[in-house]
Amino acid sequence: MKIGAIALDHPVALAPMAGMTDTAFRRLVKRMGGCGLVVTEMVSSEGLVRGIDRTLEYAEYTEEERPVSIQIFGGDPQVMAEAARVVEGMGADIVDINMGCPVPKIAKHNAGCSLMREPAHAADVVRAMVQAVRIPVTVKMRAGWNDREINAPELARMVQDAGAAAVAVHGRTAAQSYTGESDWSLIGRVADSVKIPVFGSGDCVEASQVVSRVSSSGASGVLVGRGALRNPWIFKQAAQAASGLSPASVSLADRGRFLLDYMELLLNERVHEGAGFRHTAPGQDAVSAPARGRERWVINKLRALGSWYTKGLEDGSHLRVAINSAESIAGLRRIIEEFFNPGIEDLEIASMTID
């Protein structure tokens, strides 16, 4: 499939998740195969335009993540257009607009899902960005604001007419947040209403669900979020299932190795990186991160991922407690190595169900 001129090897993408889908996680997912597109954590358009260091860091990516989409949020068409230029200047393949975030601190500033309440204004944002850049502009939205304001099909048509190259729809409303179930019949109606690719999102935590959602809904692809935090192999397994193969099982040793590799990538971030390794904003250098506070930062990142990664594992709650109690990198390594001992019987990730 294609988004504009950007070809995807697989119709399954990694969704943007604040605090979770950093460049280290995205790289590991891509290395496993089956992931056609990665999307960065959402980035403030105001921060990009003003050149705020922390904001710029969220948008950084590496070459092996391609094709990569940088997601931005905001409500001012001109600021969003200028932010899109920054994204294009960073060499990103796609710029995505967040119209799905239900978090009040985002929505109250006429950004995120609140844009769905003003469809004409939302279309103006898309139009301004499309006119500002040559790379594809895409939109991530929800079903609507609440049960009384479900307008994803109508908004999808409007942003298509404004020049959007694809849309992704999470089948819950902003009011639902992550409760209830994602409405894939609505996602199907969106797919029927536009000619551009439509990615469906919500409740895809197993490879079989990823494959069945595409065939049953009429969507062009699937955007996987929380399912990837529990099982980063879901993309590879979905690609295997779509090809008629049995999804490969993942051993406990493999799962332990993923956490150790993730930790090493975090520890070495911005350390001895060659020129051009990290794509940065125009005029910005990829400076080395200070050693002070790095160990605590890595521990906190492992704790955040561990809250999802350990679900469904036998004795997973014990592992979560242990990770959350770790006070050093050495202690964290020891906990992971002891729990994921290669001698322990393999765990069939493909058959896991959400608890």
Buried (B, 14 or more C-beta within 10 A) or exposed (E): BEBBEBEBEBBBBBBBBEEBBBBBBBBBBBEBBBBBBBBBBBBBBBBBBEEBEEBBBBBBBBEEBBBBBBBBBBBBBBBBBBBBBBBBBBBBBBBBBBBBBBBEEBBEBBBBBBBBBBBEBBBBBBBBBBEBBEBBBBBBBBBBBBEEEBBBBEBBBBBBEBBBBBBBBBBBBBBBEEEEEBBBEBBBBBBEBBEBBBBBBBBBBBBBBBBBBBEEBBBBBBBBBBBBBBBBBBBBBBBBBBEEEEBBBBBBBBBBBBBBBBBBBBBEBBEEEEEEEBBBBEEBEBEEBEEEEBBEBBBEBBBBBBBBBBBBBEEBEEBBEBBEEBEEBEBBBEBBBEBBEEEEEEBEBBEBEEE
